[in-house]
């Protein structure tokens, strides 16, 4: 298998969703450990990111693809063995920012608010069940209310269930990483609210590039507990946010690495 393939998404068991750079309709799964591949139905839309609800050997596994446009976006899904994707258009209010697989189910965070929804493929339709809809910043002191210019949100799973990390900036641009703060919340499904977490204890969080995160225990791992690790676009530095004292340390672990604007895998 030779050529250039863009990475749309990967799940924790090593199954990666790839699409051909020369033929966007060609979408398939690759296992990075065994190198096994599975062909998926053709998809005309360009995929910006994708997720699996479980491993492909699960009969209930389905693949979700998200296409992001200027004024709207679309979401496509299919179950393993299906002959085509089901596609649904979303407006700006219902657009999806990020997806996670948790407990064999798929969850998504809305793009323009903090609404957490359960995503499910039912026949020829994709349905959304609203689980958490409150604004975690409502009635909370976050300094000057209009001081931050942009926020970035990430969702993932931990021992506390589904968690939300919000990183927000102040000033005109985030080019020089002018952070104001980073805050962590967990989804309380009984009250449908985001509950702030002052600490993540013995855990460490790694933020991804498309709104996802990984939370691990720090036992016997060469990372700092109660900290959040992340990088920034077009930046080679590694940032570490300490939940205890709200400080940020900066490292440059790979000073000779060249940054690519569009990461590709060449197989």
Secondary structure by P-SEA (a helix, b strand, c coil): cbbbbbbcccccccbbbbbbcccccccccccccccbbbbcccccccccccccccccccccbbbbbbbbcccbbbbbbbcccccbbbbbbbccccccccccccccbbbbbbccccbbbbbbbcccbbbbbbcccccccccccccccccccbbbbbbbbccccbbbbbbbbbccccccccccbbbbbbbcccccbbbbbcccccbbbbbcccccbbbbbcccccccccccccccccccbbbbbbcccbbbbbbbccccbbbbcbbbbcc
